[in-house]
Amino acid sequence: MFVSRLSSRASRPVVARLMSEAAAPSGNLVINFNLPHSTIYDSKEVSSVIIPGLAGEYGVTAGHSPIVSQMKAGVLQILHTDGGDAEKYFVPGGFALSHENSVTDITCPEAVPLDDLDVSSITSAFADAKKSYDSAEDGSEAKAEAQIDMEVNRAMAAALGTTIA
């Protein structure tokens, strides 16, 4: 009984993809860039996007092979079709899904324009996180959270060309 229901489901075609829409008629890459509290881009045509993947930074253009990638803390760069400077965002992680129809969905818990970051604030936040890490009990949730804070602040500093330890 279960096998017959399973085989009948497997023969049905997938009706729609979640999030992705039809490709741009111009042949450009289309991005959907979403945060839990807002949408930065919805079906925006761009030239390409450079993604800080967990396995390494990579670029996506129209016609890219389908890929699902976990992002690490780093700089997400969007290159627009007008050829100007890349629009850069610091992202603490997230996921990127590139579909076969030249649509890429980017979902992050937060994204901050690189120009909005301040080295002195990052350095101060790192120092606070390090103090919390050093004073927390080994194996505790507080120690893990402080370690994450340290790593994200270190990545933000690196995005601005500064090293903190």
C-alpha positions as CSV (number, residue, x, y, z in Angstrom):
1,M,0.0,0.0,0.0
2,F,2.7,2.5,1.0
3,V,4.9,1.6,-2.0
4,S,2.0,2.2,-4.5
5,R,1.3,5.6,-3.0
6,L,5.0,6.5,-3.1
7,S,5.4,5.4,-6.7
8,S,2.4,7.4,-7.8
9,R,3.8,10.5,-6.1
10,A,7.2,10.0,-7.7
11,S,5.7,10.0,-11.2
12,R,4.1,13.4,-10.7
13,P,6.1,16.4,-12.1
14,V,7.2,19.1,-9.7
15,V,4.8,22.0,-10.3
16,A,6.8,25.0,-9.1
17,R,10.0,26.1,-7.4
18,L,9.9,27.9,-4.2
19,M,11.1,31.5,-4.4
20,S,12.6,31.5,-7.9
21,E,10.7,33.2,-10.7
22,A,11.2,33.1,-14.5
23,A,14.6,34.2,-15.9
24,A,15.1,37.7,-17.1
25,P,14.2,38.1,-20.8
26,S,17.5,40.1,-21.3
27,G,19.7,37.2,-20.5
28,N,21.0,38.7,-17.2
29,L,21.1,37.1,-13.8
30,V,18.1,37.7,-11.6
31,I,18.5,37.8,-7.9
32,N,16.2,37.7,-5.0
33,F,18.0,38.9,-1.8
34,N,15.9,38.4,1.4
35,L,16.4,38.9,5.1
36,P,13.9,37.7,7.7
37,H,12.7,41.3,8.2
38,S,13.0,42.8,4.7
39,T,13.7,42.2,1.0
40,I,16.7,43.9,-0.5
41,Y,16.0,42.8,-4.1
42,D,13.0,41.1,-5.6
43,S,13.6,39.8,-9.2
44,K,16.4,42.3,-9.8
45,E,18.4,41.9,-13.0
46,V,22.1,42.1,-12.3
47,S,25.3,41.2,-14.2
48,S,26.6,38.9,-11.5
49,V,26.9,38.2,-7.8
50,I,30.0,37.1,-5.8
51,I,29.0,34.9,-2.9
52,P,31.1,34.1,0.2
53,G,30.5,30.3,0.1
54,L,31.4,28.1,3.0
55,A,33.7,26.1,0.6
56,G,35.1,29.4,-0.9
57,E,34.0,32.5,-2.6
58,Y,32.4,32.0,-6.1
59,G,30.7,34.1,-8.7
60,V,27.4,33.5,-10.4
61,T,26.3,34.9,-13.8
62,A,23.4,34.1,-16.1
63,G,23.5,30.4,-17.1
64,H,25.3,29.3,-14.0
65,S,24.9,25.6,-13.1
66,P,22.3,25.0,-10.3
67,I,24.0,25.0,-6.9
68,V,22.9,25.3,-3.3
69,S,25.5,26.9,-1.0
70,Q,25.8,27.7,2.6
71,M,27.4,31.1,3.0
72,K,30.0,32.0,5.6
73,A,30.5,35.4,7.2
74,G,32.0,37.7,4.5
75,V,31.3,40.1,1.7
76,L,28.5,39.5,-0.7
77,Q,29.1,41.6,-3.9
78,I,26.4,42.5,-6.5
79,L,27.6,43.7,-9.8
80,H,24.9,45.7,-11.6
81,T,24.3,45.8,-15.3
82,D,25.4,49.4,-15.6
83,G,29.0,48.4,-15.0
84,G,29.5,50.6,-11.9
85,D,31.3,49.6,-8.7
86,A,30.1,46.5,-7.0
87,E,27.4,46.9,-4.3
88,K,28.9,45.2,-1.2
89,Y,27.2,43.8,1.9
90,F,28.6,42.1,4.9
91,V,26.6,39.0,5.6
92,P,27.1,36.8,8.7
93,G,26.1,33.6,6.8
94,G,23.0,32.3,5.0
95,F,22.2,30.3,1.9
96,A,22.4,30.9,-1.8
97,L,20.4,28.8,-4.3
98,S,21.2,29.2,-8.0
99,H,18.6,27.8,-10.3
100,E,18.9,26.5,-13.9
101,N,16.8,29.5,-15.1
102,S,19.5,32.1,-14.2
103,V,17.8,33.0,-10.9
104,T,19.7,33.1,-7.7
105,D,17.9,33.3,-4.3
106,I,20.0,34.7,-1.4
107,T,18.7,34.4,2.1
108,C,20.7,35.8,5.1
109,P,19.8,36.6,8.7
110,E,21.3,40.1,8.3
111,A,23.1,42.2,5.6
112,V,24.9,45.4,6.2
113,P,26.2,47.7,3.5
114,L,30.0,47.6,3.8
115,D,30.1,51.4,3.9
116,D,28.0,51.3,7.1
117,L,30.6,49.3,9.1
118,D,32.9,51.1,11.5
119,V,36.3,49.6,12.5
120,S,36.3,51.1,16.0
121,S,32.9,49.7,16.8
122,I,33.9,46.3,15.4
123,T,37.1,46.3,17.4
124,S,35.2,47.3,20.6
125,A,32.6,44.6,20.0
126,F,35.3,42.0,19.4
127,A,37.0,43.0,22.7
128,D,33.7,42.6,24.6
129,A,33.1,39.2,23.0
130,K,36.6,38.1,23.9
131,K,36.1,39.1,27.5
132,S,32.8,37.1,27.6
133,Y,34.5,34.1,26.0
134,D,37.4,34.1,28.4
135,S,35.0,34.4,31.5
136,A,32.5,31.8,30.3
137,E,32.5,28.2,31.5
138,D,33.9,25.7,29.0
139,G,31.2,24.0,27.0
140,S,28.5,26.5,28.0
141,E,26.1,28.2,25.7
142,A,27.6,31.6,26.7
143,K,31.0,30.5,25.6
144,A,29.7,29.3,22.2
145,E,27.8,32.6,21.7
146,A,30.8,34.6,22.5
147,Q,32.9,32.6,20.1
148,I,30.4,33.3,17.3
149,D,30.4,37.0,18.2
150,M,34.2,37.0,18.0
151,E,34.3,35.2,14.6
152,V,31.7,37.5,13.1
153,N,33.5,40.6,14.3
154,R,36.8,39.3,13.0
155,A,35.1,38.6,9.6
156,M,33.7,42.2,9.6
157,A,37.1,43.6,10.3
158,A,38.6,41.5,7.5
159,A,36.0,42.8,5.1
160,L,37.3,46.3,5.9
161,G,40.9,45.2,5.5
162,T,41.7,45.2,9.2
163,T,43.0,42.3,11.3
164,I,41.9,41.8,14.9
165,A,43.1,39.0,17.2
